[in-house]
Amino acid sequence: MIYMAGNWKMNTTVSDAKELAKEISKNPIPENVEAILCPPFTHLMAVRDVLSGSGYKLGAQNICHEDNGAFTGEVSGEMLKELGVDYVIIGHSERRQIFGEDDALILKKVQKALEHGLHPILCVGETEEERDTGKEKDIVREQLVAVVSKLKEEAPLIVAYEPVWAIGTGKTATPEQAEEMCAFIKEEAKKTLGKEVPVQYGGSVKPENVEEILAKPSIDGALVGGASLKADSFEKLVKGKA
């Protein structure tokens, strides 16, 4: 199965999101693809209604590590589940880098997602400095094992490898670099969790490079940012070719 997830980040108004989801959902999904749209929290209900019956899945961009209480501005797993959310992105590099989320908090979020029947997309990845100093696998292993070592084997989990230096920069890991790390993640997850997990690549994925990326044996899809904000672009990504 190929998992193609569009992370809209903090973009679009509700009306924009409805129109974009409408255009995207007109396009058929190949049988071997799970297509997921992750709009901002405020748009989830509107996008859900547009996607109804289309086969496209709804994802959220974050989740609170608690169920309720004095957590101003947070959204719980129960709230997401009631809105019809299927997937949730956790540990995105922007959450780690900008908002200071660490592995301990990310673990709690993954556990909450699973508790509420949501499918976590766990993001891992290294900075440019960490890669330049040869620490990229140590960093990714640490981020991965901090979570998967605490999960049960049957836990549904997708891992998204997103090199921080290739997100929103226009830089892209070569297909060989992406394959090497995704294969490493699969190997480490199997050692720790006892099974292989699907691994997406995220980092300036676009129609022009998606076919070459998905041709690699250890890459099971993509977590896409900017290229998911245009219906024709995301259609090509879902189809896996330009």
C-alpha positions as CSV (number, residue, x, y, z in Angstrom):
1,M,0.0,0.0,0.0
2,I,1.2,3.5,-0.8
3,Y,0.3,6.2,1.7
4,M,0.1,9.7,0.2
5,A,-0.7,12.4,2.8
6,G,-1.1,16.1,2.1
7,N,-0.1,18.3,5.0
8,W,-1.7,21.7,4.3
9,K,0.0,23.2,7.4
10,M,-1.4,26.7,8.3
11,N,-2.7,27.5,4.9
12,T,-6.2,28.1,3.3
13,T,-9.4,29.6,4.8
14,V,-12.3,27.3,5.4
15,S,-13.9,28.3,2.0
16,D,-10.5,27.7,0.3
17,A,-10.2,24.3,1.9
18,K,-13.7,23.2,0.9
19,E,-13.0,24.2,-2.7
20,L,-9.6,22.5,-2.7
21,A,-11.0,19.3,-1.2
22,K,-13.8,19.3,-3.7
23,E,-11.3,19.5,-6.6
24,I,-9.1,16.9,-5.2
25,S,-11.9,14.4,-4.3
26,K,-13.1,14.5,-8.0
27,N,-10.0,12.4,-8.9
28,P,-10.1,8.6,-8.5
29,I,-7.7,7.0,-6.1
30,P,-5.6,4.0,-7.4
31,E,-6.4,0.7,-5.7
32,N,-3.0,0.5,-4.0
33,V,-3.1,4.0,-2.6
34,E,-4.4,5.5,0.7
35,A,-4.9,9.2,0.0
36,I,-5.1,11.4,3.1
37,L,-5.8,15.2,3.5
38,C,-4.6,17.0,6.6
39,P,-6.1,20.5,6.8
40,P,-5.9,22.9,9.8
41,F,-8.0,22.0,12.8
42,T,-10.6,24.7,12.0
43,H,-11.3,23.1,8.6
44,L,-11.7,19.5,9.6
45,M,-15.5,19.3,9.7
46,A,-15.9,21.2,6.4
47,V,-13.3,19.0,4.6
48,R,-14.8,15.9,6.1
49,D,-18.2,16.7,4.6
50,V,-16.7,17.4,1.2
51,L,-14.7,14.1,1.2
52,S,-17.6,12.0,2.3
53,G,-18.0,8.9,0.1
54,S,-14.9,9.9,-2.0
55,G,-12.5,7.4,-0.5
56,Y,-10.1,10.1,0.6
57,K,-9.2,9.9,4.3
58,L,-9.1,12.8,6.8
59,G,-6.0,13.6,8.8
60,A,-5.2,16.1,11.5
61,Q,-1.8,17.9,11.9
62,N,-1.4,17.4,15.7
63,I,-3.1,16.0,18.8
64,C,-3.0,16.8,22.5
65,H,-1.2,14.4,24.9
66,E,-4.2,14.7,27.3
67,D,-7.9,13.9,26.9
68,N,-9.3,17.1,28.5
69,G,-8.5,19.9,31.0
70,A,-6.7,23.2,31.2
71,F,-4.8,23.0,27.9
72,T,-5.8,26.2,26.1
73,G,-5.6,25.9,22.4
74,E,-5.2,22.1,22.3
75,V,-7.4,19.5,20.5
76,S,-7.9,16.1,22.0
77,G,-8.0,12.6,20.4
78,E,-11.7,12.3,21.3
79,M,-12.5,15.6,19.6
80,L,-10.6,14.4,16.4
81,K,-12.3,11.0,16.4
82,E,-15.7,12.6,16.7
83,L,-14.9,14.8,13.6
84,G,-14.2,11.7,11.5
85,V,-10.4,12.0,11.6
86,D,-8.6,8.8,10.6
87,Y,-4.9,9.8,10.7
88,V,-2.9,12.3,12.7
89,I,0.6,13.7,12.1
90,I,2.8,13.6,15.2
91,G,6.3,14.9,15.8
92,H,6.5,16.9,12.6
93,S,9.9,18.7,12.4
94,E,8.1,22.1,12.7
95,R,6.6,20.9,16.0
96,R,10.0,19.8,17.2
97,Q,12.0,22.7,16.0
98,I,9.6,25.7,16.5
99,F,7.5,24.5,19.5
100,G,10.1,22.4,21.3
101,E,8.3,19.1,21.3
102,D,10.6,16.3,22.5
103,D,10.5,12.5,22.2
104,A,8.8,12.1,25.6
105,L,5.9,14.3,24.6
106,I,5.7,12.8,21.1
107,L,5.4,9.3,22.7
108,K,2.4,10.5,24.8
109,K,0.7,11.9,21.7
110,V,1.2,8.7,19.7
111,Q,-0.2,6.7,22.7
112,K,-3.2,9.0,22.8
113,A,-3.8,8.7,19.1
114,L,-3.8,4.9,19.4
115,E,-6.1,5.0,22.4
116,H,-8.7,6.8,20.4
117,G,-8.4,4.6,17.3
118,L,-6.4,7.1,15.2
119,H,-3.5,6.1,13.0
120,P,-0.4,8.0,13.9
121,I,2.0,9.3,11.3
122,L,5.2,9.6,13.3
123,C,7.7,12.0,11.8
124,V,11.5,11.6,12.3
125,G,14.4,13.3,10.6
126,E,17.7,15.0,11.0
127,T,18.9,18.6,10.5
128,E,21.5,19.6,8.0
129,E,24.2,19.9,10.7
130,E,23.4,16.5,12.0
131,R,23.8,15.0,8.6
132,D,27.0,16.9,7.9
133,T,28.5,15.5,11.0
134,G,27.5,12.0,10.3
135,K,24.9,11.7,13.1
136,E,21.8,11.3,10.9
137,K,21.2,7.6,11.7
138,D,21.8,8.1,15.4
139,I,19.3,10.9,15.5
140,V,16.7,9.1,13.6
141,R,17.1,5.9,15.6
142,E,16.8,7.8,18.8
143,Q,13.6,9.5,17.7
144,L,12.1,6.3,16.4
145,V,13.0,4.0,19.2
146,A,11.8,6.5,21.9
147,V,8.3,5.8,20.5
148,V,8.2,2.3,19.0
149,S,9.9,0.7,22.0
150,K,6.8,1.6,24.1
151,L,4.2,0.3,21.6
152,K,2.6,-3.1,21.1
153,E,3.5,-5.0,18.0
154,E,-0.1,-4.7,16.6
155,A,-0.1,-0.9,16.9
156,P,-0.9,0.7,13.5
157,L,1.9,3.1,12.7
158,I,3.3,4.9,9.7
159,V,6.7,6.6,10.0
160,A,7.5,9.6,7.9
161,Y,11.1,10.3,7.2
162,E,11.5,14.0,6.7
163,P,15.0,15.4,6.6
164,V,14.7,18.8,8.2
165,W,17.0,20.3,5.7
166,A,14.7,19.3,2.8
167,I,11.4,20.7,4.1
168,G,10.2,23.9,2.5
169,T,13.8,24.6,1.3
170,G,13.5,23.4,-2.3
171,K,16.2,20.8,-1.4
172,T,15.4,17.2,-1.8
173,A,17.2,14.2,-0.6
174,T,18.4,12.1,-3.5
175,P,16.3,9.0,-4.1
176,E,19.3,7.0,-2.9
177,Q,19.6,9.0,0.3
178,A,15.9,8.7,1.0
179,E,15.9,4.9,0.3
180,E,18.9,4.4,2.5
181,M,17.2,6.1,5.5
182,C,13.8,4.6,4.9
183,A,15.4,1.1,4.7
184,F,17.2,1.9,8.0
185,I,14.0,2.9,9.6
186,K,12.2,-0.3,8.6
187,E,15.1,-2.3,9.9
188,E,15.2,-0.4,13.3
189,A,11.4,-0.6,13.7
190,K,11.4,-4.3,13.0
191,K,14.1,-4.9,15.6
192,T,12.2,-2.9,18.2
193,L,8.5,-3.4,17.3
194,G,8.8,-6.9,15.8
195,K,7.4,-5.9,12.4
196,E,8.0,-3.7,9.4
197,V,6.2,-0.4,9.3
198,P,5.2,1.6,6.2
199,V,7.6,4.5,5.7
200,Q,6.8,7.7,3.9
201,Y,9.4,10.2,2.6
202,G,8.7,13.9,3.2
203,G,10.8,16.8,2.0
204,S,10.0,18.9,-1.1
205,V,8.1,16.0,-2.8
206,K,6.5,17.1,-6.0
207,P,5.1,15.6,-9.2
208,E,8.5,15.9,-10.9
209,N,10.3,13.6,-8.5
210,V,7.6,11.5,-6.9
211,E,7.9,8.6,-9.5
212,E,11.6,8.2,-8.9
213,I,11.1,8.3,-5.1
214,L,8.3,5.8,-5.0
215,A,10.3,3.4,-7.2
216,K,12.6,2.8,-4.2
217,P,11.7,-0.5,-2.4
218,S,11.7,0.9,1.1
219,I,9.5,4.0,0.4
220,D,5.8,3.4,0.9
221,G,4.5,6.9,0.1
222,A,5.1,10.5,0.8
223,L,4.1,13.2,3.3
224,V,3.7,16.2,1.1
225,G,3.5,19.9,2.0
226,G,3.2,22.7,-0.6
227,A,2.5,20.3,-3.5
228,S,-0.7,19.2,-1.8
229,L,-2.2,22.7,-2.0
230,K,-3.0,22.4,-5.7
231,A,-5.5,19.9,-6.8
232,D,-3.8,19.0,-10.1
233,S,-0.4,18.6,-8.3
234,F,-1.9,16.3,-5.6
235,E,-3.7,14.2,-8.3
236,K,-0.3,13.5,-9.9
237,L,1.2,12.6,-6.6
238,V,-1.6,10.2,-5.7
239,K,-1.1,8.6,-9.1
240,G,2.7,8.5,-8.4
241,K,3.8,10.2,-11.5
242,A,4.2,13.6,-13.1
